[in-house]
Amino acid sequence: MAATATFSINMYSAPTARAFSPCEIESRMDSEAGVKARVFKDSAYLTIQVPAAFSVDTANWLSAEGLI
């Protein structure tokens, strides 16, 4: 089993997270950052799981999008 990194974004703390759909994040991260992500969204959190080797690229992309 490969190591994963998980980013949990509280949508009440980061209102811009509410505007994104999981499919949109997955496709944009793949095309813009080259990261294969799994994204889950519920009423309070946006959760992004990526291979641990791509955690820095993911953090940079999330920061650029204003999500963290």
C-alpha positions as semicolon CSV with decimal commas, in nm:
position;residue;x (nm);y (nm);z (nm)
1;M;0,000;0,000;0,000
2;A;0,138;0,340;-0,097
3;A;0,157;0,622;0,156
4;T;-0,098;0,898;0,116
5;A;-0,129;1,256;0,232
6;T;-0,468;1,391;0,334
7;F;-0,569;1,756;0,334
8;S;-0,890;1,843;0,521
9;I;-1,025;2,190;0,459
10;N;-1,295;2,325;0,685
11;M;-1,536;2,501;0,449
12;Y;-1,648;2,743;0,721
13;S;-1,288;2,863;0,762
14;A;-1,220;2,868;0,387
15;P;-1,538;2,987;0,213
16;T;-1,379;2,957;-0,133
17;A;-1,376;2,578;-0,082
18;R;-1,756;2,575;-0,111
19;A;-1,736;2,691;-0,473
20;F;-1,537;2,389;-0,590
21;S;-1,683;2,051;-0,682
22;P;-1,477;1,737;-0,617
23;C;-1,465;1,652;-0,989
24;E;-1,341;2,001;-1,075
25;I;-1,060;1,980;-0,820
26;E;-0,956;1,633;-0,935
27;S;-0,941;1,731;-1,301
28;R;-0,768;2,066;-1,242
29;M;-0,507;1,915;-1,009
30;D;-0,436;1,648;-1,269
31;S;-0,402;1,893;-1,558
32;E;-0,234;2,184;-1,376
33;A;-0,017;2,012;-1,114
34;G;0,015;1,658;-1,250
35;V;-0,130;1,514;-0,929
36;K;-0,388;1,235;-0,921
37;A;-0,616;1,323;-0,632
38;R;-0,928;1,178;-0,475
39;V;-1,157;1,450;-0,343
40;F;-1,451;1,412;-0,107
41;K;-1,690;1,684;0,004
42;D;-1,951;1,684;0,278
43;S;-2,138;1,963;0,449
44;A;-1,839;2,083;0,652
45;Y;-1,517;1,953;0,498
46;L;-1,337;1,920;0,169
47;T;-1,097;1,624;0,193
48;I;-0,821;1,570;-0,062
49;Q;-0,614;1,252;-0,070
50;V;-0,298;1,230;-0,280
51;P;0,012;1,009;-0,294
52;A;0,248;1,133;-0,020
53;A;0,520;1,203;-0,278
54;F;0,297;1,476;-0,422
55;S;0,201;1,645;-0,096
56;V;0,417;1,954;-0,162
57;D;0,277;1,996;-0,515
58;T;-0,073;1,957;-0,375
59;A;-0,014;2,213;-0,100
60;N;0,125;2,460;-0,353
61;W;-0,174;2,412;-0,583
62;L;-0,426;2,446;-0,298
63;S;-0,250;2,761;-0,181
64;A;-0,252;2,911;-0,530
65;E;-0,626;2,845;-0,553
66;G;-0,684;3,014;-0,215
67;L;-0,804;2,699;-0,045
68;I;-0,534;2,692;0,224
